[in-house]
Amino acid sequence: MHHFVNKPDFKSQINNQKGQSFVEFMFLLLVLLVLSFTLILGLNKGVGKTWKKMITTISAPTTSTIEF
């Protein structure tokens, strides 16, 4: 009888782990970029609205119109 021994091929496992690590790194980098752009855009819009409210409140007593 022949017994087949399943010997793990360590070389292919190491190559697969390197590839998986690279893909995981790229996904992590993509997630960080999306989060940072989302936060930056959200903060910019919030700051812009706050400045607009402050300008209209401060210049409310004048009769001139404010154009943004």
MARBA-3410 file (N, C-alpha, C, O; in Angstrom, 1 decimal):
68
0.8,-1.2,0.0,0.0,0.0,0.0,0.9,1.2,0.0,1.9,1.3,0.6 ~ 0.4,2.2,-0.7,1.1,3.5,-0.8,0.4,4.4,0.1,-0.8,4.6,0.1 ~ 1.2,5.0,1.0,0.6,6.1,1.8,1.1,7.4,1.3,2.3,7.7,1.2 ~ 0.1,8.3,1.0,0.5,9.6,0.6,0.6,10.5,1.8,-0.4,10.6,2.6 ~ 1.7,11.1,1.9,1.9,12.0,3.0,1.8,13.5,2.5,2.5,13.9,1.5
0.9,14.2,3.1,0.7,15.6,2.6,1.7,16.5,3.3,1.5,17.0,4.4 ~ 2.8,16.7,2.6,3.8,17.6,3.1,3.5,19.0,2.7,3.3,19.2,1.5 ~ 3.5,19.9,3.6,3.2,21.3,3.2,4.3,21.9,2.4,5.5,21.7,2.7 ~ 4.0,22.6,1.4,5.0,23.2,0.6,5.2,24.6,1.2,4.5,25.6,0.9 ~ 6.3,24.7,1.9,6.6,25.9,2.7,6.9,27.1,1.8,6.6,28.3,2.1
7.5,26.9,0.7,7.9,27.9,-0.2,6.6,28.6,-0.8,6.6,29.9,-0.8 ~ 5.7,27.8,-1.2,4.4,28.5,-1.7,3.6,29.1,-0.6,3.0,30.1,-0.9 ~ 3.7,28.6,0.6,3.0,29.3,1.7,3.6,30.6,2.0,2.9,31.6,2.3 ~ 4.9,30.7,2.0,5.6,32.0,2.3,5.2,33.0,1.2,4.9,34.2,1.5 ~ 5.2,32.6,-0.1,4.9,33.5,-1.2,3.4,33.9,-1.0,3.1,35.1,-1.3
2.5,33.0,-0.7,1.1,33.4,-0.5,1.0,34.4,0.7,0.1,35.3,0.6 ~ 1.7,34.2,1.8,1.6,35.1,2.9,2.1,36.5,2.5,1.5,37.5,3.0 ~ 3.2,36.6,1.7,3.7,37.9,1.3,2.7,38.6,0.5,2.4,39.8,0.6 ~ 2.0,37.9,-0.4,1.0,38.5,-1.3,-0.2,38.9,-0.5,-0.8,40.0,-0.8 ~ -0.6,38.1,0.5,-1.7,38.4,1.3,-1.4,39.7,2.1,-2.3,40.5,2.3
-0.2,39.7,2.7,0.2,40.9,3.5,0.1,42.2,2.6,-0.3,43.2,3.1 ~ 0.6,42.1,1.4,0.6,43.2,0.5,-0.8,43.7,0.2,-1.1,44.9,0.3 ~ -1.7,42.7,-0.1,-3.1,43.1,-0.3,-3.8,43.7,0.9,-4.5,44.7,0.8 ~ -3.5,43.1,2.1,-4.1,43.7,3.3,-3.5,45.1,3.6,-4.3,46.0,4.0 ~ -2.3,45.3,3.3,-1.7,46.7,3.4,-2.4,47.6,2.5,-2.7,48.8,2.9
-2.6,47.2,1.2,-3.2,48.1,0.3,-4.7,48.5,0.7,-5.1,49.6,0.6 ~ -5.4,47.5,1.2,-6.8,47.7,1.7,-6.7,48.7,2.9,-7.6,49.6,3.0 ~ -5.8,48.5,3.8,-5.7,49.3,4.9,-5.4,50.8,4.5,-5.9,51.7,5.0 ~ -4.5,50.9,3.6,-4.1,52.2,3.1,-5.3,52.9,2.4,-5.5,54.1,2.6 ~ -6.1,52.1,1.6,-7.3,52.7,1.0,-8.3,53.1,2.0,-8.9,54.2,1.8
-8.5,52.4,3.0,-9.5,52.7,4.1,-9.0,54.0,4.8,-9.8,54.9,5.0 ~ -7.7,54.1,5.1,-7.2,55.3,5.7,-7.4,56.5,4.8,-7.7,57.6,5.3 ~ -7.1,56.4,3.6,-7.2,57.5,2.6,-8.7,58.0,2.5,-9.0,59.2,2.5 ~ -9.6,57.0,2.4,-11.0,57.4,2.3,-11.5,58.1,3.6,-12.2,59.1,3.5 ~ -11.1,57.6,4.8,-11.5,58.2,6.0,-10.9,59.6,6.1,-11.6,60.5,6.6
-9.6,59.8,5.8,-9.0,61.1,5.9,-9.7,62.1,5.0,-10.0,63.2,5.4 ~ -10.0,61.7,3.7,-10.6,62.6,2.8,-12.0,63.0,3.2,-12.5,64.1,3.1 ~ -12.7,62.0,3.8,-14.1,62.2,4.3,-14.1,63.2,5.5,-14.9,64.1,5.5 ~ -13.1,63.0,6.4,-13.0,63.9,7.5,-12.6,65.3,7.1,-13.2,66.3,7.6 ~ -11.7,65.4,6.2,-11.2,66.7,5.7,-12.4,67.5,5.0,-12.6,68.7,5.3
-13.1,66.8,4.1,-14.2,67.4,3.4,-15.3,67.8,4.4,-15.9,68.9,4.3 ~ -15.6,67.0,5.4,-16.6,67.3,6.4,-16.3,68.5,7.2,-17.1,69.4,7.5 ~ -15.0,68.5,7.6,-14.6,69.7,8.4,-14.6,71.0,7.7,-14.9,72.0,8.2 ~ -14.1,70.9,6.4,-14.1,72.1,5.6,-15.5,72.7,5.4,-15.7,73.9,5.5 ~ -16.5,71.8,5.1,-17.9,72.3,5.0,-18.4,72.9,6.3,-19.1,73.9,6.3
-18.1,72.2,7.4,-18.6,72.7,8.7,-18.0,74.0,9.0,-18.6,74.9,9.6 ~ -16.7,74.2,8.8,-16.0,75.5,9.1,-16.5,76.6,8.2,-16.7,77.7,8.6 ~ -16.8,76.3,6.9,-17.3,77.2,6.0,-18.7,77.7,6.4,-19.0,78.9,6.3 ~ -19.6,76.8,6.8,-20.9,77.2,7.3,-20.8,78.1,8.6,-21.6,79.0,8.7 ~ -19.9,77.7,9.4,-19.7,78.5,10.7,-19.3,79.9,10.4,-19.8,80.9,10.9
-18.3,80.1,9.5,-17.8,81.4,9.1,-18.9,82.2,8.4,-19.1,83.4,8.7 ~ -19.7,81.5,7.6,-20.8,82.2,6.9,-21.9,82.7,7.9,-22.3,83.9,7.8 ~ -22.2,81.9,8.9,-23.1,82.4,10.0,-22.5,83.5,10.7,-23.3,84.5,11.1 ~ -21.3,83.5,11.1,-20.6,84.5,11.8,-20.6,85.8,11.1,-20.9,86.9,11.6 ~ -20.3,85.8,9.8,-20.3,87.0,8.9,-21.7,87.6,8.8,-21.8,88.8,8.9
-22.7,86.8,8.6,-24.0,87.3,8.4,-24.5,87.9,9.8,-25.2,88.9,9.8 ~ -24.1,87.3,10.9,-24.6,87.8,12.2,-23.9,89.1,12.5,-24.5,90.1,13.0 ~ -22.6,89.2,12.2,-21.8,90.4,12.5,-22.3,91.6,11.6,-22.4,92.7,12.1 ~ -22.6,91.3,10.3,-22.9,92.4,9.4,-24.4,92.6,9.3,-24.9,93.3,8.4 ~ -25.2,92.0,10.2,-26.7,92.1,10.1,-27.2,93.6,10.2,-28.1,93.9,9.6
-26.6,94.4,11.1,-27.1,95.8,11.2,-26.9,96.6,9.9,-27.6,97.7,9.8 ~ -26.1,96.3,9.0,-25.9,97.1,7.8,-27.0,96.8,6.8,-27.6,95.8,6.8 ~ -27.2,97.8,5.9,-28.2,97.6,4.8,-27.7,97.0,3.6,-28.4,96.6,2.7 ~ -26.4,96.9,3.4,-25.8,96.3,2.2,-26.0,94.8,2.2,-26.0,94.1,3.3 ~ -26.1,94.2,1.0,-26.2,92.8,0.9,-24.9,92.1,0.9,-23.9,92.7,0.4
-24.8,90.9,1.4,-23.6,90.1,1.4,-23.7,89.0,0.4,-24.7,88.3,0.3 ~ -22.7,89.0,-0.5,-22.6,87.9,-1.5,-21.5,87.0,-1.2,-20.3,87.4,-1.0 ~ -21.8,85.7,-1.2,-20.7,84.7,-1.0,-20.3,84.1,-2.2,-19.5,83.2,-2.2
END
